[in-house]
Amino acid sequence: MKHVHAFGDDCLGDLDGVGVARGIVAGEFSATEAVEAALARIDAVNPHLNAVVYDDRERARKRAVDNDFPAGSFAGVPSIIKNNTLFTGLPTRHGSAAVPERPAEINEAFTDQWLSTGVNVVGASTLPAFGLTATTEFVDGDPTRNPWDTDFSSGASSGGSAALVAAGALPIAHANDGGGSIRIPAAACGLVGLKPSRDRVVASREGEAAPIDIISNGIISRSVRDTAHFIADAERFAAAPDLEQVGLVEGPSQRRLRIALITEPLTGQLLDKDTQRAVTGVAELLEKLGHRTEMVPMPVDRDYIQDFTDYWALLAFSLDHFGKRVIDKGFDRSQLDPFTRGLSRMALRRFWRMPSAIRGLKRSTAAFRGMFDRFDLVLTPTLAHTTPKIGYLDPAGDFAETFERLTRYVAFTPANNTSGTPAISLPLGQTATGLPIGIHFMADLGKERSLLELAFELEAAQPFARIQDASGR
């Protein structure tokens, strides 16, 4: 096991984001001390992890000296923004050489919502090309590695953010999710990853223009508390008028829940032994805590797989053929990676059935949400098997083989993106060799409070494993 972490006895210690912000307010240390500690930690781990694509430390240092942050839950807390989201002054390259290195002239809407929490952005984190796959690997550079074991993937597409938070370089980081891209790296790196309900946070540029908005912005964190505070801050900045308000969730509820348990992926394969053991163990823990679980099948049929993958391929096709319009006028499609081109070609071959795929996804939403007539939450593994090694999902590899592997790996998370419902991955399992396994809970639209209350309860009942306690350092 090749562990990489930067936890130590500086002012950040092992504090979460709320803890760092409270330390700054209490005068225990300054925002400048916090950012300098974070930068030193990044410098210690990033050569091993390759998780930072743009360094913006000098502007972060100036903000810390000025100490003029919005009065959010994370005022002065060092963090990072994923490099598919416009942040004034930094290029937004979406993980691809096809996008020119041109600094953004404006923030996009979510960036302002993110900054309203008070975070001090120190740079931009890595993602695979356009966030279209589940590992942060590249055809033209080194991969982003998992700090629990650098031979393994950090997940994706928010893989750089997850690697930095898991390694202790930053308390929290920005992430977004169009098919599992918050929850997948959270599972791979042993973190908390909540995909909010559609419209809980302001829409992304790409999501606003799509027939079905499958993208949600959020954060990667080491504590349920940080994720709960992010949701409360985001809601204060721009409350969703058509969703039940969440407010600040600060602990578990006394309410006992009816929870559906789904362990069979739509793709039909069996879970591996470690994943099956982990999800079964959490179901047993829930029963001990007084909740009730019942095993059920996924309520959508296998046509959902084709409908989702057709829609997913359409996104690549749009980039391939309209990148100058939807991304940047300097977009160079000749620089697209083989995986994106493969998805685009697949969309072209199947373009005739795109209207049917979109109708199918909308039908599946009704079937999926129908589960919540009987159950409060749904429990699944986050992923259908344990975290793969670097190279298993190589974007330069044979497209058909990589696509098949990816579809089998990411079998549980997309249903929440197409339905718009919230879901959270919690680090409640480990493999026999000590790698994290994420356990996934889904709720109906607007029900983040139920997810967060249960997450607080499970965090207390079965504290999350810490990388700094792992063997083989």
N, C-alpha and C positions, 0 to 999 in steps of 0.2 A: 504494500500500500504506500503510495507516494502522496502524503498529506501536505497541503500548503495552507498555512494560515498566519495571520498577523496579530492575533490577540495578544495583548501584553499589559504592562502596568502603566501605560500612558493615560491621559485623561479620558479616553474613550472606553478603556477597560473592556468589559463585555456588555456594556450598556446597549439597550435598544434605542431607537430614535427618540421616543418620548423621554427616556432617561437622560440622553444627551441634552435635549432642549431644556429640561428642568435643571440640569447641572449648570447650564449657561445662565438661566434666570436667577438661580440661587447664588451666583458668583463663585461657584466652586472652580470654574475655569471659564475662559472667554471663548467667543466664537473663533477668534484667531487661533487659540490653542487647539480647539477642536479640529479646524481645517488643517492645521499643520500636522496634527497626529494622523489624520486621515490620509494626507498626501504621503507621509512617511510610510504608512502601511501599504498604500497602493504601490509605491516604489519597491517595497519589499516583495510583494506577491505578483505584480503584473508581469515581470519577466518570465514567470513560470506559468501564468494563466492566460495571458494575451486577451484581456477583457476590456481594455480601454482603447477606443479608436481615435478619440481626440482629447487632448489634455488642455484644460482651460483653467489651470491653477492660478495664474496671475489675476484674472478677474475675480476668482473665488476669494483669493487673499484680500483683494481690495474691498469686496463686499463684507468680509469678516471684520476688517479694520473699521469700516463705516458702521457696522452693526445695525444696519437699517433694514431689517427683515420684516415682512408682514407678521402680524401677531397670530400665527398659526401654531399647530401642535409641534412643528419641527423647526421653529425659528432658530436659525444658525446651524442647523444640523447638516453636515457634509453629505452630499448625495450626487447622483449622476442621472443623466437623461439618455434614454435609448436613442440610437442614432437613426431613427426613422421619424422623428418628431421635431418640427422646426423650433430652433432656439437661436435667437438673434446672435449673430457673430460666429456661429459654428456651421461648417458645412453639414448637410444632411444627406448622407450618401447611401442609406438603406442597405449597407453591407455589400454594395456592388460597384465594380469599376465602371459600369455603364452610366453612373451618375457623376456629373462633374463636381470638382472640389470647389464649390462656390458657397461662401458663407451666407447663411440665411439673413434676410433683411428684416424679418418680422418673426414674432412668436406665433405659432398657431394657437387656436383657442384653448386646447387642453394644456399647453405649456403654461399659460397664465393661471389656470386652475391649479396646476402642480406647484407653481411658485407661490401661490397664495398660502400654502401650508408653511412657508418660511424656509424651505430647504435652500442650501447653498450649493449650487451645481458646480462641480469641479471638472466636468468634462462630459464626454459622450461614450456610451458603452457599445460593445460589439453586438451584431446580430448577423445571421446568415442572409444571403441575398434576398431582399424584400420580405424576409420573415416567412418564406414559403416552405420551410422544412423544420424538423424537430431536433436538429443539432447545429451548433454554431461552428461550422466548418466552412472552409473556403477553397476555391480552386487556385487562388493566387496568393496565398499566405498561410500562416500557421493557424491552427484551430484555437478556439477558446476551450480551455481545459477545466475539468471538474476539480475543485480544491480537495475533495474527499479522496480522490485518486486521479492523478493527472493522466493516466492512461484512458480515462473514461470521458464521455461527452458531458458537457454541462447542461445539455438540453437546449431548447430554443423555442421561440426565437429570441426571448429575452435572456440569452445565455450569458452574456457579459455582465449584465446587472446581477444575475443570480450568483455567478462565480465570485464577484466582489463582496456581496453581502455574506455569503457562506464563509468566505475566507476571513471575515472580520475587518476588511478594508473600509467598508462603509456600513452604517447601521441599517439603511434602507436604500432602495433604488427604484427608479421608474421602470415600468414594464408595460407591455400591452399584449392583447390576446385576440387572435382571429381564428383560432382552432384549437387553442390550448397553450398559447405562447407565454402566459403568466404561469399557468399551473404545471406545465411540463418541466421547465427549468427549476421551479420550486420543488417538484418531486425529485428531480435528479440531484439537486444540491441540498436537500434537507431543510427547506424553508416553508414559510407560509405564503401562499399565493391565492388571492381572491380575484376572480373575474367578476366584476360588478354586473348588475342588470343593464341591458341596453337602455341608454339615456340616463343612467345614474350619474355618469360623468359626461362632460360635453363630448360631442362626437368628433372623431378624427376626420382629417381631410378626406382620406380614402373612403371611410365608411359612409360619409354623407353622400357620396356620389354613386354608391353601389345599389343594385336592386334590393339586396338584403344586407343591412349593416351588421356584419358579424364581428366587428372590432370593438373591444372595450379597453380603455386605459386603466391602469392601476399601479400597484407597487409590489415589490418583493420585500419581505421582511423576515426577521428572526422571531418575532413575537406576534401573537394575536392582537395585543394592545396597540402596536403600531398600525396594523391594518385597520383596526376599528377607528383609530384617530384619523387616519387618512380619509376614510369614508365620511366621517363627520365633518371634516374640514372641507372636503369636496362639495358636500351638501350645503354647507354654509355659503360657499362661493356661488353655487348655481344649483338650487334645488330642482329636482325633476318634478314638474307639476303633475304628471300622470302616474307617479309611483308613490307607494306608501313610504313615508319618511322613516329613515333609520334612526337618526339622532346618534348620540355617542353611546355605544355599547361598552360597558365597563366590567362585565362579568357574566357568569352563567345565569340561566333562568331556572326557576323551580319547575317549569312545565316539562312534563315527560312526553317524548315524541314518538310518533309512528314512523318508522324508517324502513323504506324498501331497500333490499340488498340485491344488487345485480353483479354477478361475477362472470357472466358469459358474454364476451364481446360479440358484436354483430358479425365480425369477421369469422367467428366460429371456432377459433383455436382455444385450447385450454390455457389457463393462466400457468405461469411457471410456479414451482413449489414455493419460492420465497414470497412471491406476490400473493399467492393463495393463502399462505400462512399469515401474512400481515393483515389482509383484509378480514379474514376469519377471526383473527385475534381482536381486531377493533370491534367487530360485531359482537363478540362475547363480552368485551368491556362495556359496550353500550347496554347490553342486557343487565350486567351487574349494576350499572348506574340507574337502572329503572326504566330505560327506554325499551321499546319493542321493535324488533326487526323481523322482517318477513322476506324470504327470497322470492324474487319475481324476475321474469324475463324483461329485456329492454323492450319498451312498448312500441318501437318503430321497426319496420321490416327491413330486410337486407337491401332493398332498393335505395334506402337512405345512403348507403356507402357510395353508390354510383352517383346519386344526386349531389352529394356533398363534393365528391372528387371532381365532378364536372364543373361545379361552381368554383371550386378552388383553382382548377385549371384555367377557368375564364379570367381570373385575376392575373395569372401569368400572361395569358394572351393579350390582355389590355396593356400590360407593361411592354410586351414585345412590340406591339403594333402602334401603341399610342403613348409611349413613354415620354415623348417630347411635350405632350399636352398634359398628362396626368402627374408627371414627376418634375421634369425640368426641361427647358428648351434646349439644353446642351446634352440631353440623353443620347447615348451611343449604343444602339441595340447590338452592334457587333461585339460588344464587351460583355454581353449577358453570359452567365455561367451555363454549363450543360443541363443542369437540373431545371432551371427556369425555362430554357428553350424546349426541353422535353415536355414540360407541362403545357407550354404554349402549343406545341404540335399536337398534343393529345386533345386540347380544346378545339383546335381546328378540325380534327377528324370527327369530333363529336358535336360540332356546333349545332347541327340540326336538332339535337335534343335539349338544347339549353332552356327553351321555354318550359318544357316538360320538367326539367330538373328543378327549376325555380318553383313551379307549382308543387312538385313533390316535397320540397323543403318546407313549404308553407303548410302542406298537409301534415307532415311529420311533426311540426310544432304543436298542432292541436292534439295529436296522439301523445306526444311527450308530456305536454302540460296536463293532460288528463290524469296522469299518475297522481297529481297532487290533489285530486278529489278524494283519494284514499289515504295518502301519506303526506306527512309534513316535510320530509326530506328523503333523498335517495343517496345510498352509499355504494360506491364502486371503488376499485383501485383507480388511481389517476391514470396509470398507463398499463397496458396489457402485459408487459414484461419488464424486467429490471433494466436499469440504465445500460445502454450498450457502450462498447469501447469506441474510441475515436476510429473512424474509417468504416464502421458498419453502415452508416448512412452517408457515405462520401458523395458530395454533390457532383464530383467528376466521374463517378462510377457508372456502371451500366444503368440506364434510366429505368428500365422495366424492373430490374431486381431491386433497386433502391426504392422505387415507388411502392412495390409490394411490401417491402420491409417496413416502410414508413406507415402504410395503411394499417398493418397489423399492430404496430407499436402504439399508434395514436388512435385507439379504438373507442375511448370513452368520452373524451373531452369535447369533440365538435358539436354534439347535440345542444350544448348550452349556448354556443355561438349562433347557430341558426335559429334557435328558439328565443334568444335574448335573455335567457334565465341566468341567475347568478350561480356560481359554484366556487368551491374553495378546496385547495390541496393542502393537507397538513402532514408534517413529517412524523408519522406515527409508526413507521416500520423500518426495518433494516434487513439487508441480505445477510446470509451466513458469513460473508466477508466484511460486513460493516458498512456497506454503501446504503444511503437513504432509500426508502420506498415511500412514495406519497400515497395518502389515502384521501379519497375524493368525496365531497358531499355536494349535492345539488339541491336547489330550492326553487320554488315558483317565482315568477317575475315579481321583483320588489321585496323579496323576503331575505335580504342580507342580514337582518337582525337575527333571524333564527340560526343562520349559519355561524355568525359570530358568537352568539351565546353558547352554542354547542362547542365551538372551537375553544372558547375559554375553559369550558368544563373538561374537555379532553386534554388540553394543555396542562391543567392542574392534576388530572388523574394519571396521566402518562407523559411526564415532561419530555420535551423534544431532545433528542440526542444532540450533543455539541461536538463540533469537529475538534475542538481543543482537548477534549477528553478521549478522543479516539486513539487506539493503539497504532503502533507503526509509524509514529511521527518521525 
